[in-house]
């Protein structure tokens, strides 16, 4: 029987780091569970909430690639002394060939809280070490109701698909033969993925898939699918 797993948002580990709160789908920090171990290359799935007028030093581990997706508020991300603007509607991608620190805080509005989603992969494939910021398919109507690959400009041994949906809409995501593992994560709205219902911040792991049947069940929805 396939090792299909559903991770429920309410069962995530919640840890306070100073005034910052991190909700962890997989093991992170003091949250450790045998059922929350890393999944192959997928090492971390965290939702971060940074309090107003505070910042966060986020450690990056050697030979990993991290995706940061702002959820509420634009981010200022500083790495190696250089600050990068990461507004809502974009994703920040950083490959680290050595241990380093990302400093994260609100951009231009220090009195507001910010939150972002983090996905971290281990990788053996060369990826540029400079930060990479990509636009997510949110604005144009022709980009809606489908899943778009985000890593098209990177040489990577994984892929991240992002989809913005309007209304109840069906879509079939073709994964192909390179990546067999799929991890679907609902950022907003309700979805049915391979006949499993996902509410916001729920996720579904499928170990052996060539395609995914996706249906948005709410008026709007945002879905991420990680393939590796």
Secondary structure, 3 states (H helix, E strand, C coil): CCCCEEECHHHCEEEEECCEEEEECCCECCECCHHHCCECCEEEEEEEEECCCCEEEEEECCCEEEEEEEEECCEEEEECCEEEEECCCEEEEEEECCCEEEEEEECCCCCCCEEEEEEEEECCCCCCCCCEEEECCCCCHHHCCCEEECCCCCCCCCEEEEEEEECCEEEEEECCCCCCCEEEEEEECCEEECCEEECCCCEEEECCCCEEEEEECCCEEEEEEEEC
